[in-house]
Structure formats: structure tokens, C-alpha cells
Amino acid sequence: MGAEEALLSAYVHVGVCREHQFLKGGSAVSDLQETLGAVIRRERRARGRTMRRLAGDASVSTVYLGEIERGKKYPSAVVLEQLARALGLEPADVLALVADELRERARPKITRAVGFQVRPQVTVTRLLQQGEPRMALVA
């Protein structure tokens, strides 16, 4: 048994979910890195922003932003905050979007069976999208 097989066996033994096992040479960290990049790209495109403009607003190079969006680089906390603010989001919002995306990937695909109803998973983002009243702090 090689070192990688032993490590994989240890992960399975302690009950770590399949998403966090080493699959095809990847790891949970690379999944997080790729998902974060995909979320930033999706939010940038949704706002009709070019990479050059977002990179300028966030004070990072266009090359570095491209590497982040492709999941090749993981931004520091400071860069993540700058990107979030340049997108008009709070860093917590970006992290919530990443968490929702990771949960969606980890959830098994469910098919509808006769007589059974599939209930959607409740997340913070979905609750906010359903029109629950938002609370604001007033200074």
C-alpha cells in the first residue's frame, strides 16, 4: 500500500465526505480554490465587468485575477476583500456563495420517485432570496 492509498484509507476511515478525499490527484483545497475562482468570475460577468476593470478596482493585476478565476491561485484574505468590495459585495457574501456552491457539488443528485417529494436544502442565501426581511444596523 502506497502513501497516497494509506492517506485515502485514513480519510475514509474517519468519515470524511467524498468531496474531501483525494480524487484524481485533487484535494479539498483545490476544490475550494477552483470554486472561489468560479464564483468570482460568475459575479464579475453578472455585473458586466471586464477582468481589466475589476482588477483595476481591486488593485490587482489582470494576470493575477485571471489565475484566481481559473482556480490556479488562491487569493489572500486582503485580496479577497478587495475583490469582494470591487464587486459591490461583502467578503462574507462571497464566502457564502462559495459555501453554497460547495454544498451543491457535495449533494448527491436526487431523482424524484413516485410518492416522494424532494425538499430543497435551506441555506442562508436561499432564505435571503425568499424575501425574508433584512435587518440593517443604523449608526
C-alpha contacts under 8 A as a table, 3 or more apart, distances in Angstrom:
res1	aa1	res2	aa2	distance
1	M	5	E	6.10
1	M	6	A	6.49
2	G	5	E	5.28
2	G	6	A	6.21
3	A	6	A	5.08
3	A	7	L	6.15
4	E	7	L	5.08
4	E	8	L	6.11
5	E	8	L	5.01
5	E	9	S	5.99
6	A	9	S	4.99
6	A	10	A	6.15
7	L	10	A	5.03
7	L	11	Y	6.30
8	L	11	Y	5.11
8	L	12	V	6.27
8	L	21	Q	6.48
8	L	22	F	6.63
9	S	12	V	5.14
9	S	13	H	6.00
10	A	13	H	5.00
10	A	14	V	6.37
11	Y	14	V	5.50
11	Y	15	G	6.55
11	Y	16	V	5.59
11	Y	21	Q	6.51
12	V	15	G	5.27
12	V	16	V	5.86
12	V	17	C	7.62
12	V	18	R	7.93
12	V	21	Q	7.55
13	H	16	V	7.68
16	V	20	H	6.39
16	V	21	Q	7.14
17	C	20	H	5.64
17	C	21	Q	6.93
18	R	21	Q	5.19
18	R	106	A	7.93
19	E	28	A	6.63
19	E	106	A	6.03
20	H	27	S	6.33
20	H	28	A	4.68
21	Q	27	S	6.33
21	Q	28	A	6.91
22	F	25	G	5.92
22	F	26	G	5.40
22	F	27	S	4.80
22	F	28	A	7.37
23	L	26	G	5.26
23	L	27	S	6.59
26	G	30	S	6.12
26	G	31	D	7.43
27	S	30	S	5.29
27	S	31	D	6.36
28	A	31	D	5.01
28	A	32	L	6.19
29	V	32	L	5.08
29	V	33	Q	6.12
30	S	33	Q	4.90
30	S	34	E	6.02
30	S	71	G	7.54
31	D	34	E	5.21
31	D	35	T	5.97
32	L	35	T	5.09
32	L	36	L	5.99
32	L	98	V	7.81
32	L	102	L	7.57
33	Q	36	L	5.25
33	Q	37	G	6.30
33	Q	68	I	7.84
33	Q	71	G	5.22
33	Q	72	K	7.42
33	Q	73	K	7.14
33	Q	74	Y	5.71
34	E	37	G	5.14
34	E	38	A	6.14
34	E	69	E	7.47
34	E	70	R	6.58
34	E	71	G	3.93
34	E	72	K	7.37
35	T	38	A	5.00
35	T	39	V	6.12
35	T	71	G	7.25
35	T	98	V	6.30
35	T	101	E	7.12
35	T	102	L	7.18
36	L	39	V	5.17
36	L	40	I	6.25
36	L	68	I	7.89
36	L	69	E	7.50
36	L	71	G	7.31
36	L	98	V	5.78
37	G	40	I	5.18
37	G	41	R	6.16
37	G	68	I	5.17
37	G	69	E	3.75
37	G	70	R	5.82
37	G	71	G	5.14
38	A	41	R	5.10
38	A	42	R	6.02
38	A	69	E	5.71
38	A	70	R	7.04
38	A	71	G	7.41
39	V	42	R	5.04
39	V	43	E	6.06
39	V	69	E	7.96
39	V	94	V	7.60
39	V	97	L	7.01
39	V	98	V	6.44
40	I	43	E	5.22
40	I	44	R	6.03
40	I	69	E	6.37
40	I	94	V	7.79
41	R	44	R	5.07
41	R	45	R	6.13
41	R	69	E	5.60
42	R	45	R	5.23
42	R	46	A	6.02
43	E	46	A	4.98
43	E	47	R	6.32
43	E	87	L	7.28
44	R	47	R	5.33
44	R	48	G	6.44
44	R	49	R	5.42
44	R	50	T	7.30
44	R	51	M	7.75
44	R	54	L	7.46
44	R	87	L	6.70
45	R	48	G	4.91
45	R	49	R	5.82
45	R	50	T	7.44
46	A	49	R	7.73
47	R	87	L	7.74
49	R	53	R	6.42
49	R	54	L	6.44
50	T	53	R	5.27
50	T	54	L	6.27
51	M	54	L	5.23
51	M	55	A	5.89
51	M	62	T	6.23
51	M	65	L	7.13
51	M	66	G	7.43
52	R	55	A	5.17
52	R	56	G	6.10
52	R	62	T	5.56
53	R	56	G	5.09
53	R	57	D	6.13
54	L	57	D	5.07
54	L	58	A	6.03
54	L	83	L	7.43
54	L	86	A	6.43
54	L	87	L	7.39
55	A	58	A	5.12
55	A	59	S	5.87
55	A	60	V	5.03
55	A	61	S	5.70
55	A	62	T	5.33
55	A	65	L	6.27
55	A	83	L	7.83
56	G	59	S	5.01
56	G	60	V	6.32
56	G	61	S	7.21
56	G	62	T	7.75
57	D	60	V	7.97
57	D	83	L	7.93
57	D	86	A	5.57
58	A	79	V	7.50
58	A	82	Q	4.92
58	A	83	L	5.18
58	A	85	R	7.59
58	A	86	A	5.50
59	S	82	Q	7.47
60	V	64	Y	6.69
60	V	65	L	6.85
60	V	79	V	7.71
61	S	64	Y	5.20
61	S	65	L	6.30
62	T	65	L	5.05
62	T	66	G	6.12
63	V	66	G	5.08
63	V	67	E	6.32
64	Y	67	E	5.07
64	Y	68	I	6.27
64	Y	73	K	7.67
65	L	68	I	5.04
65	L	69	E	6.15
66	G	69	E	5.09
66	G	70	R	6.15
67	E	70	R	5.17
67	E	71	G	6.21
67	E	72	K	5.03
67	E	73	K	5.44
68	I	71	G	5.11
68	I	72	K	5.79
68	I	73	K	4.78
68	I	74	Y	6.01
68	I	75	P	6.77
69	E	72	K	7.62
70	R	73	K	7.85
71	G	74	Y	7.07
75	P	78	V	7.79
75	P	79	V	5.58
75	P	80	L	5.74
76	S	79	V	5.21
76	S	80	L	6.08
77	A	80	L	5.03
77	A	81	E	6.12
78	V	81	E	5.13
78	V	82	Q	6.25
79	V	82	Q	4.95
79	V	83	L	6.10
80	L	83	L	5.15
80	L	84	A	6.08
80	L	91	P	6.86
81	E	84	A	5.10
81	E	85	R	6.13
81	E	90	E	7.42
81	E	91	P	5.34
82	Q	85	R	5.25
82	Q	86	A	6.07
83	L	86	A	5.04
83	L	87	L	6.22
84	A	87	L	5.12
84	A	88	G	6.34
84	A	89	L	4.96
84	A	90	E	5.67
84	A	91	P	5.34
84	A	94	V	6.54
85	R	88	G	4.90
85	R	89	L	5.25
85	R	90	E	6.05
85	R	91	P	7.32
86	A	89	L	7.41
89	L	93	D	6.18
89	L	94	V	6.94
90	E	93	D	5.18
90	E	94	V	6.70
91	P	94	V	5.19
91	P	95	L	6.29
92	A	95	L	5.03
92	A	96	A	6.03
93	D	96	A	4.99
93	D	97	L	6.22
94	V	97	L	5.12
94	V	98	V	6.28
95	L	98	V	4.99
95	L	99	A	6.09
96	A	99	A	4.97
96	A	100	D	6.11
96	A	124	V	7.81
96	A	125	T	7.16
97	L	100	D	5.11
97	L	101	E	6.18
97	L	125	T	7.49
98	V	101	E	5.06
98	V	102	L	6.17
99	A	102	L	5.11
99	A	103	R	6.11
100	D	103	R	5.11
100	D	104	E	6.13
100	D	123	T	7.21
100	D	125	T	7.64
101	E	104	E	5.05
101	E	105	R	6.33
102	L	105	R	5.11
102	L	106	A	6.19
103	R	106	A	5.09
103	R	107	R	6.07
104	E	107	R	5.33
105	R	108	P	7.68
110	I	118	V	7.76
112	R	116	F	6.70
112	R	117	Q	6.86
112	R	118	V	6.79
113	A	116	F	5.51
113	A	117	Q	7.67
122	V	126	R	6.39
122	V	127	L	6.94
123	T	126	R	5.23
123	T	127	L	6.26
124	V	127	L	5.15
124	V	128	L	6.30
125	T	128	L	5.20
125	T	129	Q	6.18
126	R	129	Q	4.94
126	R	130	Q	6.21
127	L	130	Q	5.21
127	L	131	G	7.21
127	L	132	E	6.49
128	L	131	G	5.71
128	L	132	E	5.57
128	L	133	P	7.81
128	L	134	R	7.56
129	Q	132	E	7.37
